[in-house]
Amino acid sequence: MLFRMCGQSFLCLEPQSHPVNAHRMPGQPGLVLLQQGEETSLSMSIVVNSVANPC
């Protein structure tokens, strides 16, 4: 999830594998249920480009 408040010089980036509030959605889409001793991993690349301020 990426959020940037218009007019601010910072942003919030939260990598996640599921939609916001998936814990309360029917079927819990995107969530991975792990049993004891199991693990999972996620990898991603972030590329930052400079663009004109759209705000």
PDBQT receptor file of N, H, CA, C and O in Angstrom, charges set to zero:
ATOM      1  N   MET A   1       0.847  -1.148   0.000  1.00  0.00    +0.000 N 
ATOM      2  CA  MET A   1       0.000   0.000   0.000  1.00  0.00    +0.000 C 
ATOM      3  C   MET A   1       0.902   1.222   0.000  1.00  0.00    +0.000 C 
ATOM      4  O   MET A   1       1.880   1.282   0.745  1.00  0.00    +0.000 OA
ATOM      5  N   LEU A   2       0.576   2.179  -0.822  1.00  0.00    +0.000 N 
ATOM      6  H   LEU A   2      -0.219   2.131  -1.428  1.00  0.00    +0.000 HD
ATOM      7  CA  LEU A   2       1.327   3.421  -0.911  1.00  0.00    +0.000 C 
ATOM      8  C   LEU A   2       0.370   4.571  -0.682  1.00  0.00    +0.000 C 
ATOM      9  O   LEU A   2      -0.685   4.644  -1.311  1.00  0.00    +0.000 OA
ATOM     10  N   PHE A   3       0.738   5.475   0.222  1.00  0.00    +0.000 N 
ATOM     11  H   PHE A   3       1.595   5.417   0.733  1.00  0.00    +0.000 HD
ATOM     12  CA  PHE A   3      -0.091   6.634   0.521  1.00  0.00    +0.000 C 
ATOM     13  C   PHE A   3       0.793   7.859   0.594  1.00  0.00    +0.000 C 
ATOM     14  O   PHE A   3       1.832   7.847   1.255  1.00  0.00    +0.000 OA
ATOM     15  N   ARG A   4       0.381   8.913  -0.082  1.00  0.00    +0.000 N 
ATOM     16  H   ARG A   4      -0.463   8.922  -0.619  1.00  0.00    +0.000 HD
ATOM     17  CA  ARG A   4       1.076  10.195   0.008  1.00  0.00    +0.000 C 
ATOM     18  C   ARG A   4       0.030  11.282   0.168  1.00  0.00    +0.000 C 
ATOM     19  O   ARG A   4      -0.859  11.424  -0.671  1.00  0.00    +0.000 OA
ATOM     20  N   MET A   5       0.133  12.047   1.239  1.00  0.00    +0.000 N 
ATOM     21  H   MET A   5       0.856  11.932   1.921  1.00  0.00    +0.000 HD
ATOM     22  CA  MET A   5      -0.794  13.136   1.475  1.00  0.00    +0.000 C 
ATOM     23  C   MET A   5      -0.375  14.321   0.612  1.00  0.00    +0.000 C 
ATOM     24  O   MET A   5       0.780  14.744   0.642  1.00  0.00    +0.000 OA
ATOM     25  N   CYS A   6      -1.308  14.844  -0.143  1.00  0.00    +0.000 N 
ATOM     26  H   CYS A   6      -2.247  14.500  -0.167  1.00  0.00    +0.000 HD
ATOM     27  CA  CYS A   6      -1.027  15.970  -1.027  1.00  0.00    +0.000 C 
ATOM     28  C   CYS A   6      -0.426  17.135  -0.227  1.00  0.00    +0.000 C 
ATOM     29  O   CYS A   6      -0.939  17.506   0.829  1.00  0.00    +0.000 OA
ATOM     30  N   GLY A   7       0.657  17.696  -0.744  1.00  0.00    +0.000 N 
ATOM     31  H   GLY A   7       1.073  17.395  -1.602  1.00  0.00    +0.000 HD
ATOM     32  CA  GLY A   7       1.292  18.825  -0.097  1.00  0.00    +0.000 C 
ATOM     33  C   GLY A   7       2.349  18.445   0.924  1.00  0.00    +0.000 C 
ATOM     34  O   GLY A   7       3.013  19.327   1.468  1.00  0.00    +0.000 OA
ATOM     35  N   GLN A   8       2.526  17.162   1.201  1.00  0.00    +0.000 N 
ATOM     36  H   GLN A   8       1.986  16.445   0.760  1.00  0.00    +0.000 HD
ATOM     37  CA  GLN A   8       3.525  16.708   2.165  1.00  0.00    +0.000 C 
ATOM     38  C   GLN A   8       4.727  16.129   1.427  1.00  0.00    +0.000 C 
ATOM     39  O   GLN A   8       4.606  15.677   0.288  1.00  0.00    +0.000 OA
ATOM     40  N   SER A   9       5.872  16.143   2.074  1.00  0.00    +0.000 N 
ATOM     41  H   SER A   9       5.970  16.510   3.000  1.00  0.00    +0.000 HD
ATOM     42  CA  SER A   9       7.104  15.673   1.431  1.00  0.00    +0.000 C 
ATOM     43  C   SER A   9       7.444  14.240   1.812  1.00  0.00    +0.000 C 
ATOM     44  O   SER A   9       8.568  13.795   1.580  1.00  0.00    +0.000 OA
ATOM     45  N   PHE A  10       6.497  13.508   2.392  1.00  0.00    +0.000 N 
ATOM     46  H   PHE A  10       5.584  13.870   2.581  1.00  0.00    +0.000 HD
ATOM     47  CA  PHE A  10       6.774  12.137   2.800  1.00  0.00    +0.000 C 
ATOM     48  C   PHE A  10       5.682  11.211   2.273  1.00  0.00    +0.000 C 
ATOM     49  O   PHE A  10       4.626  11.663   1.832  1.00  0.00    +0.000 OA
ATOM     50  N   LEU A  11       5.952   9.926   2.327  1.00  0.00    +0.000 N 
ATOM     51  H   LEU A  11       6.811   9.560   2.686  1.00  0.00    +0.000 HD
ATOM     52  CA  LEU A  11       4.956   8.945   1.934  1.00  0.00    +0.000 C 
ATOM     53  C   LEU A  11       5.023   7.757   2.865  1.00  0.00    +0.000 C 
ATOM     54  O   LEU A  11       5.991   7.587   3.606  1.00  0.00    +0.000 OA
ATOM     55  N   CYS A  12       3.992   6.938   2.825  1.00  0.00    +0.000 N 
ATOM     56  H   CYS A  12       3.206   7.076   2.223  1.00  0.00    +0.000 HD
ATOM     57  CA  CYS A  12       3.930   5.723   3.631  1.00  0.00    +0.000 C 
ATOM     58  C   CYS A  12       3.870   4.543   2.662  1.00  0.00    +0.000 C 
ATOM     59  O   CYS A  12       3.004   4.502   1.789  1.00  0.00    +0.000 OA
ATOM     60  N   LEU A  13       4.770   3.603   2.809  1.00  0.00    +0.000 N 
ATOM     61  H   LEU A  13       5.474   3.636   3.518  1.00  0.00    +0.000 HD
ATOM     62  CA  LEU A  13       4.815   2.415   1.970  1.00  0.00    +0.000 C 
ATOM     63  C   LEU A  13       4.741   1.196   2.869  1.00  0.00    +0.000 C 
ATOM     64  O   LEU A  13       5.606   0.985   3.718  1.00  0.00    +0.000 OA
ATOM     65  N   GLU A  14       3.702   0.396   2.676  1.00  0.00    +0.000 N 
ATOM     66  H   GLU A  14       2.999   0.568   1.986  1.00  0.00    +0.000 HD
ATOM     67  CA  GLU A  14       3.525  -0.817   3.479  1.00  0.00    +0.000 C 
ATOM     68  C   GLU A  14       3.325  -2.004   2.545  1.00  0.00    +0.000 C 
ATOM     69  O   GLU A  14       2.228  -2.203   2.024  1.00  0.00    +0.000 OA
ATOM     70  N   PRO A  15       4.375  -2.796   2.326  1.00  0.00    +0.000 N 
ATOM     71  CA  PRO A  15       4.208  -3.983   1.489  1.00  0.00    +0.000 C 
ATOM     72  C   PRO A  15       3.202  -4.940   2.128  1.00  0.00    +0.000 C 
ATOM     73  O   PRO A  15       3.294  -5.234   3.319  1.00  0.00    +0.000 OA
ATOM     74  N   GLN A  16       2.263  -5.416   1.352  1.00  0.00    +0.000 N 
ATOM     75  H   GLN A  16       2.188  -5.177   0.384  1.00  0.00    +0.000 HD
ATOM     76  CA  GLN A  16       1.301  -6.386   1.854  1.00  0.00    +0.000 C 
ATOM     77  C   GLN A  16       0.815  -7.255   0.715  1.00  0.00    +0.000 C 
ATOM     78  O   GLN A  16       0.822  -6.844  -0.445  1.00  0.00    +0.000 OA
ATOM     79  N   SER A  17       0.394  -8.462   1.058  1.00  0.00    +0.000 N 
ATOM     80  H   SER A  17       0.388  -8.796   2.000  1.00  0.00    +0.000 HD
ATOM     81  CA  SER A  17      -0.025  -9.441   0.056  1.00  0.00    +0.000 C 
ATOM     82  C   SER A  17      -1.544  -9.517  -0.077  1.00  0.00    +0.000 C 
ATOM     83  O   SER A  17      -2.066 -10.374  -0.790  1.00  0.00    +0.000 OA
ATOM     84  N   HIS A  18      -2.236  -8.640   0.595  1.00  0.00    +0.000 N 
ATOM     85  H   HIS A  18      -1.813  -7.944   1.175  1.00  0.00    +0.000 HD
ATOM     86  CA  HIS A  18      -3.690  -8.742   0.677  1.00  0.00    +0.000 C 
ATOM     87  C   HIS A  18      -4.325  -7.362   0.643  1.00  0.00    +0.000 C 
ATOM     88  O   HIS A  18      -3.642  -6.366   0.883  1.00  0.00    +0.000 OA
ATOM     89  N   PRO A  19      -5.612  -7.283   0.351  1.00  0.00    +0.000 N 
ATOM     90  CA  PRO A  19      -6.308  -5.998   0.381  1.00  0.00    +0.000 C 
ATOM     91  C   PRO A  19      -6.407  -5.457   1.810  1.00  0.00    +0.000 C 
ATOM     92  O   PRO A  19      -6.322  -6.207   2.783  1.00  0.00    +0.000 OA
ATOM     93  N   VAL A  20      -6.587  -4.158   1.909  1.00  0.00    +0.000 N 
ATOM     94  H   VAL A  20      -6.657  -3.549   1.119  1.00  0.00    +0.000 HD
ATOM     95  CA  VAL A  20      -6.819  -3.536   3.208  1.00  0.00    +0.000 C 
ATOM     96  C   VAL A  20      -8.028  -4.189   3.859  1.00  0.00    +0.000 C 
ATOM     97  O   VAL A  20      -9.048  -4.410   3.205  1.00  0.00    +0.000 OA
ATOM     98  N   ASN A  21      -7.916  -4.496   5.142  1.00  0.00    +0.000 N 
ATOM     99  H   ASN A  21      -7.088  -4.317   5.674  1.00  0.00    +0.000 HD
ATOM    100  CA  ASN A  21      -9.005  -5.094   5.932  1.00  0.00    +0.000 C 
ATOM    101  C   ASN A  21      -9.345  -6.523   5.528  1.00  0.00    +0.000 C 
ATOM    102  O   ASN A  21     -10.453  -6.985   5.801  1.00  0.00    +0.000 OA
ATOM    103  N   ALA A  22      -8.426  -7.233   4.886  1.00  0.00    +0.000 N 
ATOM    104  H   ALA A  22      -7.526  -6.857   4.664  1.00  0.00    +0.000 HD
ATOM    105  CA  ALA A  22      -8.695  -8.609   4.439  1.00  0.00    +0.000 C 
ATOM    106  C   ALA A  22      -9.043  -9.531   5.597  1.00  0.00    +0.000 C 
ATOM    107  O   ALA A  22      -9.730 -10.534   5.403  1.00  0.00    +0.000 OA
ATOM    108  N   HIS A  23      -8.578  -9.205   6.803  1.00  0.00    +0.000 N 
ATOM    109  H   HIS A  23      -8.020  -8.390   6.961  1.00  0.00    +0.000 HD
ATOM    110  CA  HIS A  23      -8.871 -10.049   7.966  1.00  0.00    +0.000 C 
ATOM    111  C   HIS A  23     -10.366 -10.105   8.263  1.00  0.00    +0.000 C 
ATOM    112  O   HIS A  23     -10.849 -11.055   8.879  1.00  0.00    +0.000 OA
ATOM    113  N   ARG A  24     -11.093  -9.080   7.820  1.00  0.00    +0.000 N 
ATOM    114  H   ARG A  24     -10.700  -8.308   7.320  1.00  0.00    +0.000 HD
ATOM    115  CA  ARG A  24     -12.535  -9.028   8.079  1.00  0.00    +0.000 C 
ATOM    116  C   ARG A  24     -13.371  -9.287   6.823  1.00  0.00    +0.000 C 
ATOM    117  O   ARG A  24     -14.598  -9.208   6.875  1.00  0.00    +0.000 OA
ATOM    118  N   MET A  25     -12.726  -9.591   5.705  1.00  0.00    +0.000 N 
ATOM    119  H   MET A  25     -11.729  -9.655   5.663  1.00  0.00    +0.000 HD
ATOM    120  CA  MET A  25     -13.444  -9.857   4.452  1.00  0.00    +0.000 C 
ATOM    121  C   MET A  25     -13.783 -11.341   4.341  1.00  0.00    +0.000 C 
ATOM    122  O   MET A  25     -13.032 -12.187   4.826  1.00  0.00    +0.000 OA
ATOM    123  N   PRO A  26     -14.901 -11.658   3.710  1.00  0.00    +0.000 N 
ATOM    124  CA  PRO A  26     -15.239 -13.065   3.482  1.00  0.00    +0.000 C 
ATOM    125  C   PRO A  26     -14.123 -13.773   2.705  1.00  0.00    +0.000 C 
ATOM    126  O   PRO A  26     -13.678 -13.279   1.669  1.00  0.00    +0.000 OA
ATOM    127  N   GLY A  27     -13.684 -14.900   3.195  1.00  0.00    +0.000 N 
ATOM    128  H   GLY A  27     -14.045 -15.301   4.037  1.00  0.00    +0.000 HD
ATOM    129  CA  GLY A  27     -12.624 -15.668   2.539  1.00  0.00    +0.000 C 
ATOM    130  C   GLY A  27     -11.228 -15.139   2.784  1.00  0.00    +0.000 C 
ATOM    131  O   GLY A  27     -10.257 -15.755   2.345  1.00  0.00    +0.000 OA
ATOM    132  N   GLN A  28     -11.098 -14.027   3.465  1.00  0.00    +0.000 N 
ATOM    133  H   GLN A  28     -11.887 -13.526   3.821  1.00  0.00    +0.000 HD
ATOM    134  CA  GLN A  28      -9.805 -13.396   3.764  1.00  0.00    +0.000 C 
ATOM    135  C   GLN A  28      -8.867 -13.416   2.549  1.00  0.00    +0.000 C 
ATOM    136  O   GLN A  28      -7.821 -14.063   2.589  1.00  0.00    +0.000 OA
ATOM    137  N   PRO A  29      -9.239 -12.710   1.469  1.00  0.00    +0.000 N 
ATOM    138  CA  PRO A  29      -8.462 -12.768   0.218  1.00  0.00    +0.000 C 
ATOM    139  C   PRO A  29      -7.020 -12.317   0.396  1.00  0.00    +0.000 C 
ATOM    140  O   PRO A  29      -6.743 -11.296   1.024  1.00  0.00    +0.000 OA
ATOM    141  N   GLY A  30      -6.107 -13.099  -0.170  1.00  0.00    +0.000 N 
ATOM    142  H   GLY A  30      -6.332 -13.929  -0.681  1.00  0.00    +0.000 HD
ATOM    143  CA  GLY A  30      -4.693 -12.761  -0.169  1.00  0.00    +0.000 C 
ATOM    144  C   GLY A  30      -3.938 -13.162   1.080  1.00  0.00    +0.000 C 
ATOM    145  O   GLY A  30      -2.707 -13.156   1.074  1.00  0.00    +0.000 OA
ATOM    146  N   LEU A  31      -4.637 -13.512   2.159  1.00  0.00    +0.000 N 
ATOM    147  H   LEU A  31      -5.637 -13.516   2.164  1.00  0.00    +0.000 HD
ATOM    148  CA  LEU A  31      -3.947 -13.904   3.385  1.00  0.00    +0.000 C 
ATOM    149  C   LEU A  31      -3.442 -15.334   3.265  1.00  0.00    +0.000 C 
ATOM    150  O   LEU A  31      -4.090 -16.179   2.647  1.00  0.00    +0.000 OA
ATOM    151  N   VAL A  32      -2.296 -15.598   3.851  1.00  0.00    +0.000 N 
ATOM    152  H   VAL A  32      -1.770 -14.911   4.353  1.00  0.00    +0.000 HD
ATOM    153  CA  VAL A  32      -1.699 -16.926   3.825  1.00  0.00    +0.000 C 
ATOM    154  C   VAL A  32      -1.727 -17.476   5.248  1.00  0.00    +0.000 C 
ATOM    155  O   VAL A  32      -1.103 -16.914   6.148  1.00  0.00    +0.000 OA
ATOM    156  N   LEU A  33      -2.446 -18.565   5.448  1.00  0.00    +0.000 N 
ATOM    157  H   LEU A  33      -2.953 -19.022   4.717  1.00  0.00    +0.000 HD
ATOM    158  CA  LEU A  33      -2.521 -19.193   6.755  1.00  0.00    +0.000 C 
ATOM    159  C   LEU A  33      -1.353 -20.157   6.912  1.00  0.00    +0.000 C 
ATOM    160  O   LEU A  33      -1.198 -21.089   6.122  1.00  0.00    +0.000 OA
ATOM    161  N   LEU A  34      -0.537 -19.931   7.929  1.00  0.00    +0.000 N 
ATOM    162  H   LEU A  34      -0.663 -19.174   8.570  1.00  0.00    +0.000 HD
ATOM    163  CA  LEU A  34       0.630 -20.773   8.164  1.00  0.00    +0.000 C 
ATOM    164  C   LEU A  34       0.395 -21.652   9.379  1.00  0.00    +0.000 C 
ATOM    165  O   LEU A  34      -0.198 -21.222  10.369  1.00  0.00    +0.000 OA
ATOM    166  N   GLN A  35       0.859 -22.869   9.293  1.00  0.00    +0.000 N 
ATOM    167  H   GLN A  35       1.341 -23.218   8.489  1.00  0.00    +0.000 HD
ATOM    168  CA  GLN A  35       0.824 -23.783  10.427  1.00  0.00    +0.000 C 
ATOM    169  C   GLN A  35       2.099 -23.574  11.246  1.00  0.00    +0.000 C 
ATOM    170  O   GLN A  35       3.059 -22.978  10.758  1.00  0.00    +0.000 OA
ATOM    171  N   GLN A  36       2.109 -24.052  12.465  1.00  0.00    +0.000 N 
ATOM    172  H   GLN A  36       1.329 -24.536  12.862  1.00  0.00    +0.000 HD
ATOM    173  CA  GLN A  36       3.274 -23.906  13.322  1.00  0.00    +0.000 C 
ATOM    174  C   GLN A  36       4.507 -24.460  12.620  1.00  0.00    +0.000 C 
ATOM    175  O   GLN A  36       4.485 -25.575  12.098  1.00  0.00    +0.000 OA
ATOM    176  N   GLY A  37       5.576 -23.682  12.609  1.00  0.00    +0.000 N 
ATOM    177  H   GLY A  37       5.595 -22.776  13.033  1.00  0.00    +0.000 HD
ATOM    178  CA  GLY A  37       6.832 -24.088  11.989  1.00  0.00    +0.000 C 
ATOM    179  C   GLY A  37       6.937 -23.722  10.512  1.00  0.00    +0.000 C 
ATOM    180  O   GLY A  37       8.026 -23.798   9.943  1.00  0.00    +0.000 OA
ATOM    181  N   GLU A  38       5.839 -23.330   9.878  1.00  0.00    +0.000 N 
ATOM    182  H   GLU A  38       4.954 -23.268  10.340  1.00  0.00    +0.000 HD
ATOM    183  CA  GLU A  38       5.882 -22.939   8.469  1.00  0.00    +0.000 C 
ATOM    184  C   GLU A  38       6.300 -21.479   8.355  1.00  0.00    +0.000 C 
ATOM    185  O   GLU A  38       6.204 -20.710   9.311  1.00  0.00    +0.000 OA
ATOM    186  N   GLU A  39       6.758 -21.121   7.184  1.00  0.00    +0.000 N 
ATOM    187  H   GLU A  39       6.837 -21.746   6.407  1.00  0.00    +0.000 HD
ATOM    188  CA  GLU A  39       7.115 -19.732   6.923  1.00  0.00    +0.000 C 
ATOM    189  C   GLU A  39       6.811 -19.382   5.487  1.00  0.00    +0.000 C 
ATOM    190  O   GLU A  39       6.626 -20.261   4.644  1.00  0.00    +0.000 OA
ATOM    191  N   THR A  40       6.761 -18.126   5.222  1.00  0.00    +0.000 N 
ATOM    192  H   THR A  40       6.911 -17.412   5.907  1.00  0.00    +0.000 HD
ATOM    193  CA  THR A  40       6.544 -17.644   3.862  1.00  0.00    +0.000 C 
ATOM    194  C   THR A  40       7.452 -16.439   3.647  1.00  0.00    +0.000 C 
ATOM    195  O   THR A  40       7.978 -15.875   4.606  1.00  0.00    +0.000 OA
ATOM    196  N   SER A  41       7.633 -16.054   2.418  1.00  0.00    +0.000 N 
ATOM    197  H   SER A  41       7.206 -16.512   1.638  1.00  0.00    +0.000 HD
ATOM    198  CA  SER A  41       8.467 -14.886   2.134  1.00  0.00    +0.000 C 
ATOM    199  C   SER A  41       7.878 -14.125   0.949  1.00  0.00    +0.000 C 
ATOM    200  O   SER A  41       7.062 -14.648   0.190  1.00  0.00    +0.000 OA
ATOM    201  N   LEU A  42       8.304 -12.916   0.820  1.00  0.00    +0.000 N 
ATOM    202  H   LEU A  42       8.968 -12.491   1.436  1.00  0.00    +0.000 HD
ATOM    203  CA  LEU A  42       7.842 -12.032  -0.242  1.00  0.00    +0.000 C 
ATOM    204  C   LEU A  42       9.029 -11.202  -0.670  1.00  0.00    +0.000 C 
ATOM    205  O   LEU A  42       9.801 -10.745   0.173  1.00  0.00    +0.000 OA
ATOM    206  N   SER A  43       9.188 -11.002  -1.949  1.00  0.00    +0.000 N 
ATOM    207  H   SER A  43       8.561 -11.374  -2.634  1.00  0.00    +0.000 HD
ATOM    208  CA  SER A  43      10.241 -10.105  -2.420  1.00  0.00    +0.000 C 
ATOM    209  C   SER A  43       9.622  -9.088  -3.359  1.00  0.00    +0.000 C 
ATOM    210  O   SER A  43       8.617  -9.352  -4.019  1.00  0.00    +0.000 OA
ATOM    211  N   MET A  44      10.244  -7.919  -3.405  1.00  0.00    +0.000 N 
ATOM    212  H   MET A  44      11.061  -7.705  -2.869  1.00  0.00    +0.000 HD
ATOM    213  CA  MET A  44       9.749  -6.869  -4.290  1.00  0.00    +0.000 C 
ATOM    214  C   MET A  44      10.888  -5.908  -4.578  1.00  0.00    +0.000 C 
ATOM    215  O   MET A  44      11.870  -5.846  -3.839  1.00  0.00    +0.000 OA
ATOM    216  N   SER A  45      10.743  -5.173  -5.644  1.00  0.00    +0.000 N 
ATOM    217  H   SER A  45       9.945  -5.224  -6.244  1.00  0.00    +0.000 HD
ATOM    218  CA  SER A  45      11.699  -4.127  -5.999  1.00  0.00    +0.000 C 
ATOM    219  C   SER A  45      10.958  -2.806  -6.022  1.00  0.00    +0.000 C 
ATOM    220  O   SER A  45       9.815  -2.734  -6.475  1.00  0.00    +0.000 OA
ATOM    221  N   ILE A  46      11.601  -1.773  -5.540  1.00  0.00    +0.000 N 
ATOM    222  H   ILE A  46      12.529  -1.832  -5.173  1.00  0.00    +0.000 HD
ATOM    223  CA  ILE A  46      11.012  -0.436  -5.540  1.00  0.00    +0.000 C 
ATOM    224  C   ILE A  46      11.896   0.452  -6.386  1.00  0.00    +0.000 C 
ATOM    225  O   ILE A  46      13.099   0.551  -6.146  1.00  0.00    +0.000 OA
ATOM    226  N   VAL A  47      11.305   1.097  -7.374  1.00  0.00    +0.000 N 
ATOM    227  H   VAL A  47      10.328   1.017  -7.569  1.00  0.00    +0.000 HD
ATOM    228  CA  VAL A  47      12.021   2.030  -8.229  1.00  0.00    +0.000 C 
ATOM    229  C   VAL A  47      11.397   3.413  -8.021  1.00  0.00    +0.000 C 
ATOM    230  O   VAL A  47      10.184   3.575  -8.152  1.00  0.00    +0.000 OA
ATOM    231  N   VAL A  48      12.211   4.383  -7.704  1.00  0.00    +0.000 N 
ATOM    232  H   VAL A  48      13.196   4.251  -7.598  1.00  0.00    +0.000 HD
ATOM    233  CA  VAL A  48      11.720   5.737  -7.451  1.00  0.00    +0.000 C 
ATOM    234  C   VAL A  48      12.150   6.631  -8.594  1.00  0.00    +0.000 C 
ATOM    235  O   VAL A  48      13.331   6.703  -8.934  1.00  0.00    +0.000 OA
ATOM    236  N   ASN A  49      11.169   7.321  -9.191  1.00  0.00    +0.000 N 
ATOM    237  H   ASN A  49      10.209   7.263  -8.915  1.00  0.00    +0.000 HD
ATOM    238  CA  ASN A  49      11.433   8.268 -10.259  1.00  0.00    +0.000 C 
ATOM    239  C   ASN A  49      10.949   9.636  -9.831  1.00  0.00    +0.000 C 
ATOM    240  O   ASN A  49       9.962   9.743  -9.104  1.00  0.00    +0.000 OA
ATOM    241  N   SER A  50      11.608  10.658 -10.258  1.00  0.00    +0.000 N 
ATOM    242  H   SER A  50      12.411  10.572 -10.848  1.00  0.00    +0.000 HD
ATOM    243  CA  SER A  50      11.183  12.018  -9.964  1.00  0.00    +0.000 C 
ATOM    244  C   SER A  50      10.151  12.444 -11.011  1.00  0.00    +0.000 C 
ATOM    245  O   SER A  50      10.390  12.312 -12.211  1.00  0.00    +0.000 OA
ATOM    246  N   VAL A  51       9.017  12.949 -10.558  1.00  0.00    +0.000 N 
ATOM    247  H   VAL A  51       8.823  13.056  -9.582  1.00  0.00    +0.000 HD
ATOM    248  CA  VAL A  51       7.972  13.438 -11.447  1.00  0.00    +0.000 C 
ATOM    249  C   VAL A  51       7.485  14.783 -10.941  1.00  0.00    +0.000 C 
ATOM    250  O   VAL A  51       7.725  15.152  -9.791  1.00  0.00    +0.000 OA
ATOM    251  N   ALA A  52       6.808  15.504 -11.801  1.00  0.00    +0.000 N 
ATOM    252  H   ALA A  52       6.613  15.204 -12.735  1.00  0.00    +0.000 HD
ATOM    253  CA  ALA A  52       6.227  16.779 -11.394  1.00  0.00    +0.000 C 
ATOM    254  C   ALA A  52       5.205  16.554 -10.301  1.00  0.00    +0.000 C 
ATOM    255  O   ALA A  52       4.517  15.533 -10.298  1.00  0.00    +0.000 OA
ATOM    256  N   ASN A  53       5.092  17.486  -9.374  1.00  0.00    +0.000 N 
ATOM    257  H   ASN A  53       5.651  18.315  -9.376  1.00  0.00    +0.000 HD
ATOM    258  CA  ASN A  53       4.137  17.381  -8.273  1.00  0.00    +0.000 C 
ATOM    259  C   ASN A  53       2.716  17.523  -8.808  1.00  0.00    +0.000 C 
ATOM    260  O   ASN A  53       2.356  18.586  -9.315  1.00  0.00    +0.000 OA
ATOM    261  N   PRO A  54       1.887  16.455  -8.704  1.00  0.00    +0.000 N 
ATOM    262  CA  PRO A  54       0.528  16.491  -9.241  1.00  0.00    +0.000 C 
ATOM    263  C   PRO A  54      -0.459  17.228  -8.346  1.00  0.00    +0.000 C 
ATOM    264  O   PRO A  54      -1.609  17.424  -8.738  1.00  0.00    +0.000 OA
ATOM    265  N   CYS A  55      -0.040  17.640  -7.158  1.00  0.00    +0.000 N 
ATOM    266  H   CYS A  55       0.894  17.481  -6.839  1.00  0.00    +0.000 HD
ATOM    267  CA  CYS A  55      -0.961  18.298  -6.217  1.00  0.00    +0.000 C 
ATOM    268  C   CYS A  55      -1.016  19.789  -6.417  1.00  0.00    +0.000 C 
ATOM    269  O   CYS A  55      -1.743  20.481  -5.705  1.00  0.00    +0.000 OA
TER     270      CYS A  55
